[in-house]
Amino acid sequence: MFKAFVSYSTHDLKNVAELQQSLAGTGVEVFVAEHSVLPSEPLSEKISSAIAACDLFVLLWSVNVKNSDWVSQEIGKAHSLNKQILPLVLTEGLTLPGFISGLKYIPVYQNPAVAIQRARAIVLEGFNAKRALIEKQKQSEALTMLGLGAFFLWAISQK
């Protein structure tokens, strides 16, 4: 249903785990390459597909990530696909890179527990909005089918 892609450095897996735990049991599918890609699977293809399919791109930005070629490519792909990007800044004083430098971010370094709960709330807001949209589409389809059925019955009765 709702898919969140998490971009991070393996040095920040503790923060990734906290975010994942906060979303456990919510119905949100969280893609973390460390756990979502199996040995022998093509890593770059899986990551690229997961970014393309995600509803929200969550970036854990830190000193560790700043020099990562992988993360900069992931950010570029998410930006080029017009994905909603939620930056979580782990390191105080670190500015976001190029394309996303103007985005408002969550400063995890100030209060990690509050920041993770805020990120969770944003993810769940997106989840609920998508669920409501899908429900509305289903209702619209049902009404269309009902209308077509009524028209069909009327057309048959006109003979």
C-alpha positions in Angstrom: 0.0 0.0 0.0 2.1 3.0 1.2 5.8 2.6 0.6 8.6 4.5 2.3 12.2 4.3 1.0 14.9 5.0 3.5 18.2 6.4 2.3 21.1 6.2 4.8 24.6 5.3 5.6 25.3 1.8 7.1 27.1 3.8 9.9 23.6 5.2 10.9 21.8 1.8 11.1 20.8 2.5 14.7 18.7 5.5 13.5 17.3 3.5 10.7 16.2 0.8 13.1 14.5 3.3 15.4 12.6 4.7 12.4 11.6 1.2 11.3 10.5 0.2 14.8 8.3 3.3 15.0 6.5 2.2 11.9 6.2 -1.4 12.8 2.6 -2.6 12.6 1.3 0.5 10.8 0.9 -1.1 7.4 3.6 1.1 5.9 6.1 -0.9 3.8 9.6 0.4 4.7 12.4 -0.3 2.2 15.8 -0.5 3.8 18.4 -2.0 1.5 20.2 -3.6 4.3 17.1 -5.8 5.0 15.0 -5.5 1.8 17.6 -6.8 -0.7 18.6 -10.4 -0.4 22.1 -11.7 -1.1 22.6 -12.5 -4.8 19.9 -9.9 -5.8 21.0 -6.9 -8.0 21.4 -4.1 -5.4 21.3 -1.1 -7.8 18.2 -2.5 -9.7 16.3 -3.2 -6.4 17.1 0.2 -5.0 16.2 2.0 -8.3 12.9 0.1 -8.5 12.1 0.8 -4.8 12.7 4.5 -5.3 10.4 4.5 -8.3 7.7 2.7 -6.4 7.9 4.6 -3.2 5.4 7.2 -1.9 7.9 8.9 0.4 11.7 9.1 0.2 13.1 9.4 3.7 16.7 10.7 3.9 18.7 10.2 7.1 21.3 12.9 6.5 24.5 12.8 8.5 28.3 13.3 8.2 28.4 9.6 7.2 26.0 10.1 4.4 27.5 13.3 3.1 30.3 11.5 1.3 28.3 8.6 0.1 28.0 8.2 -3.7 25.1 5.8 -3.3 23.0 8.2 -1.3 23.6 11.2 -3.6 22.5 9.0 -6.5 19.4 8.0 -4.6 18.5 11.6 -3.8 19.0 12.5 -7.5 16.7 9.7 -8.6 14.0 10.6 -6.1 14.2 14.2 -7.0 14.0 13.5 -10.7 10.9 11.3 -10.1 9.3 14.2 -8.1 9.1 12.0 -5.0 8.2 13.6 -1.7 11.5 13.8 0.3 11.5 13.9 4.0 15.0 14.8 5.3 15.9 13.8 8.9 19.2 15.6 9.8 21.2 13.6 12.3 24.2 15.9 12.6 23.9 19.5 13.8 25.2 22.2 11.5 25.1 19.9 8.4 23.2 21.5 5.4 21.2 19.5 2.9 22.8 19.0 -0.5 22.0 20.8 -3.8 18.6 19.8 -5.1 17.1 19.5 -1.7 18.8 22.3 0.1 15.6 24.3 0.4 13.6 21.6 2.0 12.4 21.9 5.6 13.9 19.0 7.6 13.5 17.4 11.0 16.5 18.1 13.3 17.0 14.6 14.9 20.1 15.9 16.7 17.9 18.1 18.9 15.7 15.4 20.4 15.9 12.0 18.6 12.8 10.5 20.3 10.6 13.5 19.4 12.1 13.7 15.8 11.3 10.0 15.2 7.7 10.4 16.4 7.4 13.5 14.1 8.7 11.5 11.2 6.3 8.7 12.0 3.4 11.1 12.1 4.3 12.5 8.6 4.6 9.0 7.2 1.3 7.9 8.7 -0.3 11.1 7.4 0.8 10.1 3.9 -0.4 6.5 4.5 -3.8 7.7 5.6 -4.2 10.1 2.6 -3.3 7.3 0.2 -5.7 4.9 1.8 -8.5 7.5 1.7 -7.8 8.1 -2.0 -7.8 4.4 -2.8 -11.1 4.0 -0.9 -12.6 7.0 -2.9 -11.5 5.4 -6.2 -13.1 2.1 -5.2 -16.4 3.8 -4.3 -16.3 5.7 -7.6 -15.7 2.5 -9.6 -18.5 0.8 -7.7 -20.9 3.6 -8.5 -19.8 3.5 -12.2 -20.5 -0.2 -12.3 -23.8 0.3 -10.6 -24.7 3.0 -13.1 -23.7 0.8 -16.0 -25.8 -2.1 -14.6 -28.8 0.2 -14.2 -28.4 1.4 -17.8 -28.1 -2.2 -19.1 -31.3 -3.2 -17.2 -33.1 -0.1 -18.6 -31.9 -0.9 -22.1 -33.1 -4.5 -21.9 -36.5 -3.4 -20.6 -36.9 -1.1 -23.6 -37.3 -4.0 -26.1 
